[in-house]
Amino acid sequence: MLTGKVTLITGATAGIGMATARLFAERGAKLLLTGRNAEAGEALAYDLGAKFLPTDVTDKDAPAKLIDWAEQTHGRLDVLVNNAGILFQGDSQACSDEQWDLTLAVNVTAVFRLSRAAVVVMARQGGGTIVNVASDWGLVAATQAVAYGTSKGAIIQLTRSMAADHARQGIRVNAVCPGDTDTAMLRHEAASEARLLEMAEAIPLGRLGQPRDVAAAIAFLASDDASFITGAMLPVDGGNSAV
């Protein structure tokens, strides 16, 4: 269960992040939510009885600000969910330097910096859990999304490395690897309902993932039911990475 676990979720104002916040609230977590959309974040926090702090995770001061916020609000941090992410479409020839740099800044560097700050608190209190949102495109080749696929592959290696480094401090670090999930990001990428149907039909289970599917996997990895799991990559992709 997640009852009473102080949980910080990045990118909480839409899609997988919002679904995760809702599920954690249902299971009794004490929620600290962050994202760039202040209006959506404040509304969600009000709805869930949570706290919200608007933050750009690429800001160099963001990790200290968010961890200090957690400690000042609840005195500890039990769970960090690194969900914030961006995607630009395009192969190596279409990807600009600016798109490459921003993708790595949001999807990798911000995750590392916030996790590094969280480890300090978690080690001091005797343990904690970090769950990173990677992608099945970190497990298999990403087509027409070279920066995104590279960033998610990096997150998988970051997850493994931090899991090995901090296990003896009682800190578990795992990742979920979503496939095509019905979010605003995917709908923007697909650009049409017809394309969404094609994507769904290509998945072995025959449908798109729902944000709640991924949220459930995150909740499991964050819970005490997963107390002997660290350094794991959990595909939530309807079988895409198995074929």
Secondary structure, DSSP 8 states (H G I E B T S, - for coil): --TT-EEEESSTTSHHHHHHHHHHHHTT-EEEEEES-HHHHHHHHHHHT-EEEE--TTSTTHHHHHHHHHHHHHS---EEEE-------B-TTT--HHHHHHHHIIIIIHHHHHHHHHHHHHHHHT-EEEEEE--GGGTS--SSBHHHHHHHHHHHHHHHHHHHHHGGGTEEEEEEEE-SB-SHHHHHHH-SHHHHHHHHHHSTTSS-B-HHHHHHHHHHHHSGGGTT--S-EEEESTTGGG-
